[in-house]
Amino acid sequence: MKPNWRWFLTGVGVAMAVLLLAVIFMAYQRPELLLDWANLRYCG
């Protein structure tokens, strides 16, 4: 694999990890937002 592709894929992986952490943090702060995004209803 070319070094350029390796750096690109590493960058994409890091960006996805940061995005995942941001979603987890937002879900921890406001769980109802994650339920709305997933179109789920919380009955309890």
Backbone torsions as a table, in degrees:
resi	resn	phi	psi	omega
1	MET	NA	139.0	-179.8
2	LYS	-67.7	148.7	178.1
3	PRO	-60.7	-34.0	179.4
4	ASN	-62.7	-42.3	178.6
5	TRP	-66.3	-36.7	179.2
6	ARG	-62.6	-44.5	178.2
7	TRP	-65.4	-39.6	178.8
8	PHE	-62.4	-48.4	-179.3
9	LEU	-66.0	-35.3	175.8
10	THR	-64.2	-43.1	178.3
11	GLY	-63.1	-41.2	178.1
12	VAL	-64.5	-41.9	178.5
13	GLY	-63.0	-41.8	178.6
14	VAL	-65.9	-42.0	179.3
15	ALA	-62.6	-40.8	178.6
16	MET	-66.5	-38.0	178.2
17	ALA	-65.4	-41.4	178.6
18	VAL	-65.1	-41.7	178.3
19	LEU	-62.9	-41.6	178.2
20	LEU	-63.5	-43.0	177.7
21	LEU	-63.5	-37.9	178.2
22	ALA	-64.5	-42.2	178.9
23	VAL	-65.6	-41.2	178.0
24	ILE	-62.8	-42.3	179.3
25	PHE	-64.0	-43.4	178.7
26	MET	-64.5	-38.8	179.0
27	ALA	-67.3	-32.7	178.0
28	TYR	-69.8	-37.8	-179.7
29	GLN	-73.4	-42.7	-177.8
30	ARG	-137.1	88.2	-176.7
31	PRO	-63.2	-28.4	-179.3
32	GLU	-65.9	-26.5	177.7
33	LEU	-65.5	-42.3	178.5
34	LEU	-65.5	-38.1	177.9
35	LEU	-66.1	-38.4	176.9
36	ASP	-63.9	-42.6	-180.0
37	TRP	-62.9	-37.3	-178.1
38	ALA	-86.3	0.1	-178.8
39	ASN	57.3	42.6	177.1
40	LEU	-108.1	155.2	176.8
41	ARG	-113.9	131.9	178.8
42	TYR	-98.5	114.2	-178.9
43	CYS	-112.4	85.1	-179.8
44	GLY	-178.8	NA	NA
